[in-house]
Amino acid sequence: MIILAPLLIWQGKRVRSNTLRLPEAAGEREGVSGNGEPMRLLILGDSAAAGVGCSVQSEALCGRLVNQLGLRYRVHWQLWAKSGLTCAGILKLAKQQPAGVHFDVVVISAGVNDVTKRTTVSQWRADLLKLTNYLQVERGAPRIIFTAVPPMHKFPALPQPLRWFIGQQAKQLNIALWHHCVETNNTEVKSVAAKCDYLTFDFPFEPEYMARDGFHPSSKAAALWADSVLTKLV
């Protein structure tokens, strides 16, 4: 690994300078949709949650999930997401939102930026715990769904051996995330019973499932992502 370090650093700089920067999806970030039993839904996280790779929110995870859940529930939904956020940054973003807003379900996309910014596994676990505790206690969320860090060793925007190295980092964070969800389900935080789901999502890494930057999910991948979340909720 020491031998590869100069090459990995050089490749990382090249990727950062050459990768196409795509905007977050356009559209509303809160609303009410559907009929039936009320559900308070929060989509929380990084650029993938913000819809980067899709033109509009209706094509991204949030829009597709709200549309599907609206067939069964009256969904009061919000999207709190921003490109470039690590898990710690996601918690900071959540704390900046109006107080007293509670949710029944929180769907989280986190981890890719923790990989690229070299968050250690121990810090990742600590950040996951802080985020989970905050959502349970301050936002009253009894159900939290963590989307696994995607298999970054398949990202077409990354050259080898950087792709392999980044993929190994993502796998380590996913192992820690899985353990975090298991441990959360076996404990109670300040008497708030909650369930944490680990959502494995590995869409086909073919051109139509990737955005133009080779890094983010396309609208077709977002549809599969929403379907995967639904399997946990209905």
Secondary structure by P-SEA (a helix, b strand, c coil): cccaaaaaaaaaaaaaaccccccccccccccccccccbbbbbbcccccccccccccccccaaaaaaaaaaacccccccccccccccaaaaaaaaaaccccccccbbbbbccaaaaaacccaaaaaaaaaaaaaaaaccccccbbbbcccccccccccccaaaaaaaaaaaaaaaaaaaaaaaaaaacccccccccccbbbbbccccccccccccccccaaaaaaaaaaaaaacc
